[in-house]
Amino acid sequence: MGLTPVSPGELAAVVTSLEMRARPAPRPLPAAPLRLAPWRMPTPDAYRALFRRVGTRWLWFSRLLLDDEGLSEIIRDDAVAIYAVLDPAGIEVGLLELDFRRAGQCELAFFGLIPELAGRGHGRWLMAHALMLAWRPGIDRVWVHTCTLDHPAALGFYRAQGFVPFERAIETFADPRLIGALPRDAAPQIPLLDPSS
C-alpha cells in the first residue's frame, strides 16, 4: 500500500461508474415545486451559465474548456437531450443531460441542481424524471459516473436509486481554478494548492 503523488497544480479524483441494466419498477413521482423543460438549442453562453451555476461547487469544468463550436456540436446533437429544471418563477436551477449517442445506451451525462437546493429531496424528483426519459424504447443500459469531488452523498444517492457500481478509476487533471476555467474561490471544500505561491 502506498501513496501516489499528484503533480503540483493538479487534482485527483476517484471516479465510480454505475449502471442500470433494466428499467426500474414505476414509483410515485416525488412532489417538488419545480418543473422540467426540454432545452432545445441552447446557446453556448446560456448553457455554460447554467453549467457553472449547478457545477462550480463540485468543480464541473469539462464543458467550460470547449470553444463554441465544440460545445455546440455536443449540445445540438439530436442524440443529446438537454433539460432545464425551472423553479416556480421560471428561473433555471438545474440541469439534466441525457446522452443517447451510443446505440442501446443512455448516459446521464450531467445531473444536478444548484447547491441551494441540496438536501431538500429535489434530487429524487429529478432522478425520477431522468429515468423516465432515459428508458426509451431500445435502451438496455442507463449509466452515470460520479467522483470524489462531487457532493458527498452522490454515490450513495445513485446506488439508492438502483444504479450498480461496475468500474472505478483515478482521474488526474489540471486544477480548473488554476487554469482560469473556474474562479479561484470555487469549491472551497477542496484545498487550492497553487505551485506558484
Contact map, one row per residue, 1 for C-alpha under 8 A:
11100000000000000000000000000000000000000000000000000000000000000000000000000000000000000000000000000000000000000000000000000000000000000000000000000000000000000000000000000000000000000000000000000
11110000000000000000000000000000000000000000000000000000000000000000000000000000000000000000000000000000000000000000000000000000000000000000000000000000000000000000000000000000000000000000000000000
11111000000000000000000000000000000000000000000000000000000000000000000000000000000000000000000000000000000000000000000000000000000000000000000000000000000000000000000000000000000000000000000000000
01111100000000000000000000000000000000000000000000000000000000000000000000000000000000000000000000000000000000000000000000000000000000000000000000000000000000000000000000000000000000000000000000000
00111110000000000000000000000000000000000000000000000000000000000000000000000000000000000000000000000000000000000000000000000000000000000000000000000000000000000000000000000000000000000000000000000
00011111011100000000000000000000000000000000000000000000000000000000000000000000000000000000000000000000000000000000000000000000000000000000000000000000000000000000000000010000000000000000000000000
00001111111000000000000000000000000000000000000000000000000000000000000000000000000000000000000000000000000000000000000000000000000000000000000000000000000000000000000000000000000000000000000000000
00000111110000000000000000000000000000000000000000000000000000000000000000000000000000000000000000000000000000000000000000000000000000000000000000000000000000000000000000000000000000000000000011100
00000011111000000000000000000000000000000000000000000000000000000000000000000000000000000000000000000000000000000000000000000000000000000000000000000000000000000000000000000110010000000000000011100
00000111111100000000000000000000000000000000000000000000000000000000000000000000000000000000000000000000000000000000000000000000000000000000000000000000000000000000000000011110000000000000000000000
00000110111110000000000000000000000000000000000000000000000000000000000000000000000000000000000000000000000000000000000000000000000000000000000000000000000000000000000000011110000000000000000000000
00000100011111000000000000000000000000000000000000000000000000000000000000000000000000000000000000000000000000000000000000000000000000000000000000000000000000000000000001111000000000000000000000000
00000000001111100000000000000000000000000000000000000000000000000000000000000000000000000000000000000000000000000000000000000000000000000000000000111000000000000000000001110000000000000000000000000
00000000000111110000000000000000000000000000000000000000000000000000000000000000000000000000000000000000000000000000000000000000000000000000000000110000000000000000000111100000000000000000000000000
00000000000011111000000000000000000000000000000000000000000000000000000000000000000000000000000000000000000000000000000000000000000000000000000011110000000000000000000111100000000000000000000000000
00000000000001111100000000000000000000000000000000000000000000000000000000000000000000000000000000000000000000000000000000000000000000000000000011100000001000000000111110000000000000000000000000000
00000000000000111110000000000000000000000000000000000000000000000000000000000000000000000000000000000000000000000000000000000000000000000000001111000000000000000000111100000000000000000000000000000
00000000000000011111000000000000000000000000000000000000000000000000000000000000000000000000000000000000000000000000000000000000000000000000001110000000000001100011111000000000000000000000000000000
00000000000000001111100000000000000000000000000000000000000000000000000000000000000000000000000000000000000000000000000000000000000000000000111100000000000000000011110000000000000000000000000000000
00000000000000000111111000000000000000000000000000000000000000000000000000000000000000000000000000000000000000000000000000000000000000000000111000000000000000000111000000000000000000000000000000000
00000000000000000011111000000000000000000000000000000000000000000000000000000000000000000000000000000000000000000000000000000000000000000001110000000000000000000000000000000000000000000000000000000
00000000000000000001111100000000000000000000000000000000000000000000000000000000000000000000000000000000000000000000000000000000000000000001100000000000000000000000000000000000000000000000000000000
00000000000000000001111110000000000000000000000000000000000000000000000000000000000000000000000000000000000000000000000000000000001000100001000000000000000000000000000000000000000000000000000000000
00000000000000000000011111000000000000000000000000000000000000000000000000000000000000000000000000000000000000000000000000000000000000000000000000000000000000000100000000000000000000000000000000000
00000000000000000000001111100000000000000000000000000000000000000000000000000000000000000000000000000000000000000000000000000000000000000000000000000000000000000000000000000000000000000000000000000
00000000000000000000000111110000000000000000000000000000000000000000000000000000000000000000000000000000000000000000000000000000000000000000000000000000000000000000000000000000000000000000000000000
00000000000000000000000011111000000000000000000000000000000000000000000000000000000000000000000000000000000000000000000000000001000000000000000000000000000000000000000000000000000000000000000000000
00000000000000000000000001111100000000000000000000000000000000000000000000000000000000000000000000000000000000000000000000000000000000000000000000000000000000000000000000000000000000000000000000000
00000000000000000000000000111110000000000000000000000000000000000000000000000000000000000000000000000000000000000000000000001001100000000000000000000000000000000000000000000000000000000000000000000
00000000000000000000000000011111000000000000000000000000000000000000000000000000000000000000000000000000000000000000000001011001000000000000000000000000000000000000000000000000000000000000000000000
00000000000000000000000000001111100000000000000000000000000000000000000000000000000000000000000000000000000000000000000000001000000000000000000000000000000000000000000000000000000000000000000000000
00000000000000000000000000000111111000000000000000000000000000000000000000000000000000000000000000000000000000000000000001001000000000000000000000000000000000000000000000000000000000000000000000000
00000000000000000000000000000011111000000000000000000000000000000000000000000000000000110000000000000000000000000000000000000000000000000000000000000000000000000000000000000000000000000000000000000
00000000000000000000000000000001111100000000000000000000000000000000000000000000000011110000000000000000000000000000000000000000000000000000000000000000000000000000000000000000000000000000000000000
00000000000000000000000000000001111110000000000000000000000000000000000000000000000011110000000000000000000000000000000000000000000000000000000000000000000000000000000000000000000000000000000000000
00000000000000000000000000000000011111000000000000000000000000000000000000000000001111000000000000000000000000000000000000000000000000000000000000000000000000000000000000000000000000000000000000000
00000000000000000000000000000000001111100000000000000000000000000000000000000000001111000000000000000000000000000000000000000000000000000000000000000000000000000000000000000000000000000000000000000
00000000000000000000000000000000000111110000000000000000000000000000000000000000111100000000000000000000000000000000000000000000000000000000000000000000000000000000000000000000000000000000000000000
00000000000000000000000000000000000011111100000000000000000000000000000000000000111100000000000000000000000000000000000000000000000000000000000000000000000000000000000000000000000000000000000000000
00000000000000000000000000000000000001111100000000000000000000000000000000010000011000000000000000000000000000000000000000000000000000000000000000000000000000000000000000000000000000000000000000000
00000000000000000000000000000000000000111110000000000000000000000000000000110000000000000000000000000000000000000000000000000000000000000000000000000000000000000000000000000000000000000000000000000
00000000000000000000000000000000000000111111011000000000000000000000000000110000000000000000000000000000000000000000000000000000000000000000000000000000000000000000000000000000000000000000000000000
00000000000000000000000000000000000000001111111000000000000000000000000100000000000000000000000000000000000000000000000000000000000000000000000000000000000000000000000000000000000000000000000000000
00000000000000000000000000000000000000000111111100000000000000000001001100000000000000000000000000000000000000000000000000000000000000000000000000000000000000000000000000000000000000000000000000000
00000000000000000000000000000000000000000011111110000000000000000000000000000000000000000000000000000000000000000000000000000000000000000000000000000000000000000000000000000000000000000000000000000
00000000000000000000000000000000000000000111111111000000000000000000000000000000000000000000000000000000000000000000000000000000000000000000000000000000000000000000000000000000000000000000000000000
00000000000000000000000000000000000000000111111111100000000000000000000000000000000000000000000000000000000000000000000000000000000000000000000000000000000000000000000000000000000000000000000000000
00000000000000000000000000000000000000000001111111110000000000110000000000000000000000000000000000000000000000000000000000000000000000000000000000000000000000000000000000000000000000000000000000000
00000000000000000000000000000000000000000000111111111000000000000000000000000000000000000000000000000000000000000000000000000000000000000000000000000000000000000000000000000000000000000000000000000
00000000000000000000000000000000000000000000011111111100000000000000000000000000000000000001111000000000000000000000000000000000000000000000000000000000000000000000000000000000000000000000000000000
00000000000000000000000000000000000000000000001111111111000100000000000000000000000000000000001000000000000000000000000000000000000000000000000000000000000000000000000000000000000000000000000000000
00000000000000000000000000000000000000000000000111111111000110000000000000000000000000000000000000000000000000000000000000000000000000000000000000000000000000000000000000000000000000000000000000000
00000000000000000000000000000000000000000000000011111111000000000000000000000000000000000000100000000000000000000100000000000000000000000000000000000000000000000000000000000000000000000000000000000
00000000000000000000000000000000000000000000000001111111100000000000000000000000000000000000111000000000000000011110000000000000000000000000000000000000000000000000000000000000000000000000000000000
00000000000000000000000000000000000000000000000000111111111110000000000000000000000000000000000000000000000000010100000000000000000000000000000000000000000000000000000000000000000000000000000000000
00000000000000000000000000000000000000000000000000111111111110000000000000000000000000000000000000000000000000000000000000000000000000000000000000000000000000000000000000000000000001000110000000000
00000000000000000000000000000000000000000000000000000111111100000000000000000000000000000000000000000000000000000010000000000000000000000000000000000000000000000000000000000000000000000111000000000
00000000000000000000000000000000000000000000000000000011111100000000000000000000000000000000000000000000000000000000000000000000000000000000000000001110000000000000000000000000000000000010000000000
00000000000000000000000000000000000000000000000000000011111110000000000000000000000000000000000000000000000000000000000000000000000000000000000000001100000000000000000000000001000001000110000000000
00000000000000000000000000000000000000000000000000110011111111100000000000000000000000000000000000000000000000000000000000000000000000000000000000000000000000000000000000000000000000000000000000000
00000000000000000000000000000000000000000000000000010011001111111000000000000000000000000000000000000000000000000000000000000000000000000000000000000000000000000000000000000001000011000000000000000
00000000000000000000000000000000000000000000000000000000000111111100000000000000000000000000000000000000000000000000000000000000000000000000000000000000000000000000000000000000000000000000000000000
00000000000000000000000000000000000000000000000100000000000111111100001000000000000000000000000000000000000000000000000000000000000000000000000000000000000000000000000000000000000000000000000000000
00000000000000000000000000000000000000000000000100000000000011111110000000000000000000000000000000000000000000000000000000000000000000000000000000000000000000000000000000000000000010000000000000000
00000000000000000000000000000000000000000000000000000000000011111110000000000000000000000000000000000000000000000000000000000000000000000000000000000000000000000000000000000000000010000000000000000
00000000000000000000000000000000000000000000000000000000000001111111111000000000000000000000000000000000000000000000000000000000000000000000000000000000000000000000000000000000000000000000000000000
00000000000000000000000000000000000000000000000000000000000000011111111000000000000000000000000000000000000000000000000000000000000000000000000000000000000000000000000000000000000000000000000000000
00000000000000000000000000000000000000000001000000000000000000000111111100000000000000000000000000000000000000000000000000000000000000000000000000000000000000000000000000000000000000000000000000000
00000000000000000000000000000000000000000000000000000000000000000111111110000000000000000000000000000000000000000000000000000000000000000000000000000000000000000000000000000000000000000000000000000
00000000000000000000000000000000000000000000000000000000000000000111111111000000000000000000000000000000000000000000000000000000000000000000000000000000000000000000000000000000000000000000000000000
00000000000000000000000000000000000000000001000000000000000000100111111111100000000000000000000000000000000000000000000000000000000000000000000000000000000000000000000000000000000000000000000000000
00000000000000000000000000000000000000000011000000000000000000000001111111111000000000000000000000000000000000000000000000000000000000000000000000000000000000000000000000000000000000000000000000000
00000000000000000000000000000000000000000000000000000000000000000000111111111000000000000000000000000000000000000000000000000000000000000000000000000000000000000000000000000000000000000000000000000
00000000000000000000000000000000000000000000000000000000000000000000011111111001000000000000000000000000000000000000000000000000000000000000000000000000000000000000000000000000000000000000000000000
00000000000000000000000000000000000000001100000000000000000000000000001111111001110000000000000000000000000000000000000000000000000000000000000000000000000000000000000000000000000000000000000000000
00000000000000000000000000000000000000011100000000000000000000000000000111111101000000000000000000000000000000000000000000000000000000000000000000000000000000000000000000000000000000000000000000000
00000000000000000000000000000000000000000000000000000000000000000000000111111111000000000000000000000000000000000000000000000000000000000000000000000000000000000000000000000000000000000000000000000
00000000000000000000000000000000000000000000000000000000000000000000000000011111100000000000000000000000000000000000000000000000000000000000000000000000000000000000000000000000000000000000000000000
00000000000000000000000000000000000000000000000000000000000000000000000000001111100000000000000000111000000000000000000000000000000000000000000000000000000000000000000000000000000000000000000000000
00000000000000000000000000000000000000000000000000000000000000000000000001111111110000000000000011111000000000000000000000000000000000000000000000000000000000000000000000000000000000000000000000000
00000000000000000000000000000000000001100000000000000000000000000000000000100111111000000000000011110000000000000000000000000000000000000000000000000000000000000000000000000000000000000000000000000
00000000000000000000000000000000000001110000000000000000000000000000000000100001111100000000001111000000000000000000000000000000000000000000000000000000000000000000000000000000000000000000000000000
00000000000000000000000000000000000111110000000000000000000000000000000000000000111110000000001110000000000000000000000000000000000000000000000000000000000000000000000000000000000000000000000000000
00000000000000000000000000000000000111100000000000000000000000000000000000000000011111000001111100000000000000000000000000000000000000000000000000000000000000000000000000000000000000000000000000000
00000000000000000000000000000000011110000000000000000000000000000000000000000000001111100001111100000000000000001000000000000000000000000000000000000000000000000000000000000000000000000000000000000
00000000000000000000000000000000011110000000000000000000000000000000000000000000000111111111110000000000000000000000000000000000000000000000000000000000000000000000000000000000000000000000000000000
00000000000000000000000000000000111000000000000000000000000000000000000000000000000011111111100000000000000000000000000000000000000000000000000000000000000000000000000000000000000000000000000000000
00000000000000000000000000000000111000000000000000000000000000000000000000000000000001111110000000000000000000000000000000000000000000000000000000000000000000000000000000000000000000000000000000000
00000000000000000000000000000000000000000000000000000000000000000000000000000000000001111110000000000000000000000000000000000000000000000000000000000000000000000000000000000000000000000000000000000
00000000000000000000000000000000000000000000000000000000000000000000000000000000000001111111000000000000000000000000000000000000000000000000000000000000000000000000000000000000000000000000000000000
00000000000000000000000000000000000000000000000000000000000000000000000000000000000001111111100000000000000000000000000000000000000000000000000000000000000000000000000000000000000000000000000000000
00000000000000000000000000000000000000000000000001000000000000000000000000000000000111100111110000000000000000000000000000000000000000000000000000000000000000000000000000000000000000000000000000000
00000000000000000000000000000000000000000000000001001100000000000000000000000000000111100011111000000000000000001100000000000000000000000000000000000000000000000000000000000000000000000000000000000
00000000000000000000000000000000000000000000000001000100000000000000000000000000000111000001111100000000000000111100000000000000000000000000000000000000000000000000000000000000000000000000000000000
00000000000000000000000000000000000000000000000001100100000000000000000000000000011110000000111110000000000001111000000000000000000000000000000000000000000000000000000000000000000000000000000000000
00000000000000000000000000000000000000000000000000000000000000000000000000000000011110000000011111000000000111110000000000000000010000000000000000000000000000000000000000000000000000000000000000000
00000000000000000000000000000000000000000000000000000000000000000000000000000001111000000000001111100000000111100000000000000000000000000000000000000000000000000000000000000000000000000000000000000
00000000000000000000000000000000000000000000000000000000000000000000000000000001110000000000000111110000011111000000000000000000010001000000000000000000000000000000000000000000000000000000000000000
00000000000000000000000000000000000000000000000000000000000000000000000000000011100000000000000011111100011110000000000000000000000000000000000000000000000000000000000000000000000000000000000000000
00000000000000000000000000000000000000000000000000000000000000000000000000000011100000000000000001111111111000000000000000000000000000000000000000000000000000000000000000000000000000000000000000000
00000000000000000000000000000000000000000000000000000000000000000000000000000011000000000000000000111110110000000000000000000000000000000000000000000000000000000000000000000000000000000000000000000
00000000000000000000000000000000000000000000000000000000000000000000000000000000000000000000000000111111110000000000000000000000000000000000000000000000000000000000000000000000000000000000000000000
00000000000000000000000000000000000000000000000000000000000000000000000000000000000000000000000000011111100000000000000000000000000000000010000000000000000000000000000000000000000000000000000000000
00000000000000000000000000000000000000000000000000000000000000000000000000000000000000000000000000010111110000000000000000000000000000000111100000000000000000000000000000000000000000000000000000000
00000000000000000000000000000000000000000000000000000000000000000000000000000000000000000000000000011111111000000000000000000000000000000011111000000000000000000000000000000000000000000000000000000
00000000000000000000000000000000000000000000000000000000000000000000000000000000000000000000000001111101111100000000000000000000000001100010111000000000000000000000000000000000000000000000000000000
00000000000000000000000000000000000000000000000000000000000000000000000000000000000000000000000001110000111110000000000000000000000000000000011100000000000000000000000000000000000000000000000000000
00000000000000000000000000000000000000000000000000000000000000000000000000000000000000000000000111100000011111100000000000000000010001000000011110000000000000000000000000000000000000000000000000000
00000000000000000000000000000000000000000000000000000000000000000000000000000000000000000000000111100000001111100000000000000000000000000000000100000000000000000000000000000000000000000000000000000
00000000000000000000000000000000000000000000000000000000000000000000000000000000000000000000001111000000000111110000000000000000000000000000000000000000000000000000000000000000000000000000000000000
00000000000000000000000000000000000000000000000000000000000000000000000000000000000000000000011110000000000111111000000000000000000000000000000000000000000000000000000000000000000000000000000000000
00000000000000000000000000000000000000000000000000000110000000000000000000000000000000000000011100000000000001111100000000100000000000000000000000000000000000000000000000000000000000000000000000000
00000000000000000000000000000000000000000000000000000100000000000000000000000000000010000000111000000000000000111110110000100000000000000000000000000000000000000000000000000000000000000000000000000
00000000000000000000000000000000000000000000000000001110000000000000000000000000000000000000110000000000000000011111110000000000000000000000000000000000000000000000000000000000000000000000000000000
00000000000000000000000000000000000000000000000000000100100000000000000000000000000000000000000000000000000000001111110000000000000000000000000000000000000000000000000000000000000000000000000000000
00000000000000000000000000000000000000000000000000000000000000000000000000000000000000000000000000000000000000000111110000000000000000000000000000000000000000000000000000000000000000000000000000000
00000000000000000000000000000000000000000000000000000000000000000000000000000000000000000000000000000000000000001111111101000000000000000000000000000000000000000000000000000000000000000000000000000
00000000000000000000000000000000000000000000000000000000000000000000000000000000000000000000000000000000000000001111111111100000000000000000000000000000000000000000000000000000000000000000000000000
00000000000000000000000000000000000000000000000000000000000000000000000000000000000000000000000000000000000000000000111111000000000000000000000000000000000000000000000000000000000000000000000000000
00000000000000000000000000000000000000000000000000000000000000000000000000000000000000000000000000000000000000000000111111100000000000000000000000000000000000000000000000000000000000000000000000000
00000000000000000000000000000000000000000000000000000000000000000000000000000000000000000000000000000000000000000000011111111000000000000000000000000000000000000000000000000000000000000000000000000
00000000000000000000000000000101000000000000000000000000000000000000000000000000000000000000000000000000000000000000111111111100000000000000000000000000000000000000000000000000000000000000000000000
00000000000000000000000000000000000000000000000000000000000000000000000000000000000000000000000000000000000000011000010111111110000000000000000000000000000000000000000000000000000000000000000000000
00000000000000000000000000000100000000000000000000000000000000000000000000000000000000000000000000000000000000000000000011111111000000000000000000000000000000000000000000000000000000000000000000000
00000000000000000000000000001111000000000000000000000000000000000000000000000000000000000000000000000000000000000000000011111111100000000000000000000000000000000000000000000000000000000000000000000
00000000000000000000000000000000000000000000000000000000000000000000000000000000000000000000000000000000000000000000000001111111110000000000000000000000000000000000000000000000000000000000000000000
00000000000000000000000000000000000000000000000000000000000000000000000000000000000000000000000000000000000000000000000000111111111000000000000000000000000000001000000000000000000000000000000000000
00000000000000000000000000101100000000000000000000000000000000000000000000000000000000000000000000000000000000000000000000011111111100000000000000000000000000000000000000000000000000000000000000000
00000000000000000000000000001000000000000000000000000000000000000000000000000000000000000000000000000000000000000000000000001111111110000000000000000000000000000000000000000000000000000000000000000
00000000000000000000000000000000000000000000000000000000000000000000000000000000000000000000000101000000000100000000000000000111111111000000000000000000000000000000000000000000000000000000000000000
00000000000000000000001000000000000000000000000000000000000000000000000000000000000000000000000000000000000000000000000000000011111111100000000000000000000000000000000000000000000000000000000000000
00000000000000000000000000000000000000000000000000000000000000000000000000000000000000000000000000000000000000000000000000000001111111110000000000000000000000000000000000000000000000000000000000000
00000000000000000000000000000000000000000000000000000000000000000000000000000000000000000000000000000000000000000000000000000000111111110000000000000000000000000000000000000000000000000000000000000
00000000000000000000000000000000000000000000000000000000000000000000000000000000000000000000000001000000010100000000000000000000011111110010010000000000000000000000000000000000000000000000000000000
00000000000000000000001000000000000000000000000000000000000000000000000000000000000000000000000000000000010000000000000000000000001111111011010000000000000000000000000000000000000000000000000000000
00000000000000000000000000000000000000000000000000000000000000000000000000000000000000000000000000000000000000000000000000000000000111111110000000000000000000000000000000000000000000000000000000000
00000000000000000000000000000000000000000000000000000000000000000000000000000000000000000000000000000000000000000000000000000000000000111110000000000000000000000000000000000000000000000000000000000
00000000000000000000000000000000000000000000000000000000000000000000000000000000000000000000000000000001000000000000000000000000000000011111000000000000000000000000000000000000000000000000000000000
00000000000000000000000000000000000000000000000000000000000000000000000000000000000000000000000000000011110000000000000000000000000001111111110000000000000000000000000000000000000000000000000000000
00000000000000000000111000000000000000000000000000000000000000000000000000000000000000000000000000000001100000000000000000000000000000100111110000000000000000000000000000000000000000000000000000000
00000000000000000011110000000000000000000000000000000000000000000000000000000000000000000000000000000001110000000000000000000000000000000011111000000000000000000000000000000000000000000000000000000
00000000000000000011100000000000000000000000000000000000000000000000000000000000000000000000000000000000111100000000000000000000000001100011111100000000000000000000000000000000000000000000000000000
00000000000000001111000000000000000000000000000000000000000000000000000000000000000000000000000000000000111100000000000000000000000000000000111110000000000000000010000000000000000000000000000000000
00000000000000001110000000000000000000000000000000000000000000000000000000000000000000000000000000000000001110000000000000000000000000000000011111000000000000000000000000000000000000000000000000000
00000000000000111100000000000000000000000000000000000000000000000000000000000000000000000000000000000000000100000000000000000000000000000000001111100000000000000000000000000000000000000000000000000
00000000000000111000000000000000000000000000000000000000000000000000000000000000000000000000000000000000000000000000000000000000000000000000000111110100011000000000000000000000000000000000000000000
00000000000011110000000000000000000000000000000000000000000000000000000000000000000000000000000000000000000000000000000000000000000000000000000011111100001000000000000000000000000000000000000000000
00000000000011100000000000000000000000000000000000000000000000000000000000000000000000000000000000000000000000000000000000000000000000000000000001111111000000000000000000000000000000000000000000000
00000000000010000000000000000000000000000000000000000000011000000000000000000000000000000000000000000000000000000000000000000000000000000000000000111111000000000000000000000000000000000000010000000
00000000000000000000000000000000000000000000000000000000011000000000000000000000000000000000000000000000000000000000000000000000000000000000000001111111010000000000000000000000000000000000000000000
00000000000000000000000000000000000000000000000000000000010000000000000000000000000000000000000000000000000000000000000000000000000000000000000000011111110000000000000000000000000000000000000000000
00000000000000000000000000000000000000000000000000000000000000000000000000000000000000000000000000000000000000000000000000000000000000000000000000011111111000000000000000000000000000000000000000000
00000000000000000000000000000000000000000000000000000000000000000000000000000000000000000000000000000000000000000000000000000000000000000000000000000011111110000000000000000000000000000000000000000
00000000000000000000000000000000000000000000000000000000000000000000000000000000000000000000000000000000000000000000000000000000000000000000000001000111111111000000000000000000000000000000000000000
00000000000000010000000000000000000000000000000000000000000000000000000000000000000000000000000000000000000000000000000000000000000000000000000001100001111111100000000000000000000000000000000000000
00000000000000000000000000000000000000000000000000000000000000000000000000000000000000000000000000000000000000000000000000000000000000000000000000000000111111110000000000000000000000000000000000000
00000000000000000000000000000000000000000000000000000000000000000000000000000000000000000000000000000000000000000000000000000000000000000000000000000000111111111000000000000000000000000000000000000
00000000000000000100000000000000000000000000000000000000000000000000000000000000000000000000000000000000000000000000000000000000000000000000000000000000011111111110000000000000000000000000000000000
00000000000000000100000000000000000000000000000000000000000000000000000000000000000000000000000000000000000000000000000000000000000000000000000000000000001111111111100000000000000000000000000000000
00000000000000000000000000000000000000000000000000000000000000000000000000000000000000000000000000000000000000000000000000000000000000000000000000000000000111111110000000000000000000000000000000000
00000000000000000000000000000000000000000000000000000000000000000000000000000000000000000000000000000000000000000000000000000010000000000000000000000000000011111110000000000000000000000000000000000
00000000000000000001000100000000000000000000000000000000000000000000000000000000000000000000000000000000000000000000000000000000000000000000000000000000000001111111000000000000000000000000000000000
00000000000000000111000000000000000000000000000000000000000000000000000000000000000000000000000000000000000000000000000000000000000000000000001000000000000001111111100000000000000000000000000000000
00000000000000000111000000000000000000000000000000000000000000000000000000000000000000000000000000000000000000000000000000000000000000000000000000000000000000100111110000000000000000000000000000000
00000000000000011110000000000000000000000000000000000000000000000000000000000000000000000000000000000000000000000000000000000000000000000000000000000000000000100011111000000000000000000000000000000
00000000000000011110000000000000000000000000000000000000000000000000000000000000000000000000000000000000000000000000000000000000000000000000000000000000000000000001111100000000000000000000000000000
00000000000000011100000000000000000000000000000000000000000000000000000000000000000000000000000000000000000000000000000000000000000000000000000000000000000000000000111110000000000000000000000000000
00000000000001111000000000000000000000000000000000000000000000000000000000000000000000000000000000000000000000000000000000000000000000000000000000000000000000000000011111000000000000000000000000000
00000000000001110000000000000000000000000000000000000000000000000000000000000000000000000000000000000000000000000000000000000000000000000000000000000000000000000000001111100000000000000000000000000
00000000000111100000000000000000000000000000000000000000000000000000000000000000000000000000000000000000000000000000000000000000000000000000000000000000000000000000000111110000000000000000000000000
00000000000111100000000000000000000000000000000000000000000000000000000000000000000000000000000000000000000000000000000000000000000000000000000000000000000000000000000011111000000000000000000000000
00000100011110000000000000000000000000000000000000000000000000000000000000000000000000000000000000000000000000000000000000000000000000000000000000000000000000000000000001111100000000000000000000000
00000000011100000000000000000000000000000000000000000000000000000000000000000000000000000000000000000000000000000000000000000000000000000000000000000000000000000000000000111110000000000000000000000
00000000111000000000000000000000000000000000000000000000000000000000000000000000000000000000000000000000000000000000000000000000000000000000000000000000000000000000000000011111011000000000000000000
00000000111000000000000000000000000000000000000000000000000000000000000000000000000000000000000000000000000000000000000000000000000000000000000000000000000000000000000000001111111000000000000000000
00000000000000000000000000000000000000000000000000000000001010000000000000000000000000000000000000000000000000000000000000000000000000000000000000000000000000000000000000000111111111000000000000000
00000000000000000000000000000000000000000000000000000000000000000000000000000000000000000000000000000000000000000000000000000000000000000000000000000000000000000000000000000011111111111100000100000
00000000100000000000000000000000000000000000000000000000000000000000000000000000000000000000000000000000000000000000000000000000000000000000000000000000000000000000000000000111111111010000000001000
00000000000000000000000000000000000000000000000000000000000000000000000000000000000000000000000000000000000000000000000000000000000000000000000000000000000000000000000000000111111111000000000000000
00000000000000000000000000000000000000000000000000000000000000000000000000000000000000000000000000000000000000000000000000000000000000000000000000000000000000000000000000000001111111110000000000000
00000000000000000000000000000000000000000000000000000000000010011000000000000000000000000000000000000000000000000000000000000000000000000000000000000000000000000000000000000001111111100000000000000
00000000000000000000000000000000000000000000000000000001001010000000000000000000000000000000000000000000000000000000000000000000000000000000000000000000000000000000000000000001111111110100000000000
00000000000000000000000000000000000000000000000000000000000000000000000000000000000000000000000000000000000000000000000000000000000000000000000000000000000000000000000000000000100111111100000000000
00000000000000000000000000000000000000000000000000000000000000000000000000000000000000000000000000000000000000000000000000000000000000000000000000000000000000000000000000000000110101111100000100000
00000000000000000000000000000000000000000000000000000000000000000000000000000000000000000000000000000000000000000000000000000000000000000000000000000000000000000000000000000000100000111111000000000
00000000000000000000000000000000000000000000000000000001101000000000000000000000000000000000000000000000000000000000000000000000000000000000000000000000000000000000000000000000100001111111000000000
00000000000000000000000000000000000000000000000000000001111000000000000000000000000000000000000000000000000000000000000000000000000000000000000000000000000000000000000000000000000000001111110000000
00000000000000000000000000000000000000000000000000000000100000000000000000000000000000000000000000000000000000000000000000000000000000000000000000000000000000000000000000000000000000001111111100000
00000000000000000000000000000000000000000000000000000000000000000000000000000000000000000000000000000000000000000000000000000000000000000000000000000000000000000000000000000000000000000011111000000
00000000000000000000000000000000000000000000000000000000000000000000000000000000000000000000000000000000000000000000000000000000000000000000000000001000000000000000000000000000000000000011111100000
00000000000000000000000000000000000000000000000000000000000000000000000000000000000000000000000000000000000000000000000000000000000000000000000000000000000000000000000000000000000000000001111110000
00000000000000000000000000000000000000000000000000000000000000000000000000000000000000000000000000000000000000000000000000000000000000000000000000000000000000000000000000000000100000010001011111000
00000001100000000000000000000000000000000000000000000000000000000000000000000000000000000000000000000000000000000000000000000000000000000000000000000000000000000000000000000000000000000000001111100
00000001100000000000000000000000000000000000000000000000000000000000000000000000000000000000000000000000000000000000000000000000000000000000000000000000000000000000000000000000010000000000000111111
00000001100000000000000000000000000000000000000000000000000000000000000000000000000000000000000000000000000000000000000000000000000000000000000000000000000000000000000000000000000000000000000011111
00000000000000000000000000000000000000000000000000000000000000000000000000000000000000000000000000000000000000000000000000000000000000000000000000000000000000000000000000000000000000000000000001111
00000000000000000000000000000000000000000000000000000000000000000000000000000000000000000000000000000000000000000000000000000000000000000000000000000000000000000000000000000000000000000000000001111
